[in-house]
């Protein structure tokens, strides 16, 4: 068994099989590992948040605090800038404006048995813009902020993502409980299910109960098919197909005082 260390403390012991799976999963959680020590890969990166609802910003920072990212007071001192606004007319929890392109993530509102789809709920960052405006559906901010946290991790960590669909759900949930919950219990709570892993039936994803849909003006898409984010032909957003792993870093590194950061 291998000791896994976080902030100078052993948080669990892992088998070689668990460690190999964890190495693939860590970038999706915004974590890295060196010599069995978990580290914060985004230390020194700055995130500028704008919102009339300060608790939205605090909730989002709580989901990504384990990555090491800090909040920046000024947009020009940030590596990524996000404005969060509330809209009552949205058909889904989140709509995103990047440059002149507005897209709605085709995200899941259930936990798929396909880990590659499940891990970020299929809410993939569509473009490489360092500034985005996120329109949050009124009354559904809990889901929208979760999805935004995944996109922050994707913005910085996508070059390190590798396929994880071969990792079993039981292995994944075991690592969420033994590792991620010790690092960031808030993020871990979004990845856990209400059922023990042994209760998940070994059935095709096609017969998983259909996701709930919000009322909308256009007809919903029938027969929603599994999406593979590693496929060049996957369409994860409307209206434009994209490759979620084609990423171009163009970030400014700065150091400023972080009004949200709390010393530990």
Secondary structure, DSSP 8 states (H G I E B T S, - for coil): -EEEEETTEEEEEE-HHHHHHHHHHHHHHT-EEETTEEE-TTTT-EEEEEES-HHHHHHHHHHHGGGT-EE-SSGGG-SEEEEEEEESS-SSSEEEEETTEEEEE---SS--SSHHHHTTTT----S--SEEEEEEETT-HHHHHHHHHHHHHHHHHGGG----TTS-HHHHHHHIIIIIHHH-HHHHHHH--SS-GGGS----GGGS--------SS---SS-----TT-TT---EES----TT-------------SS----
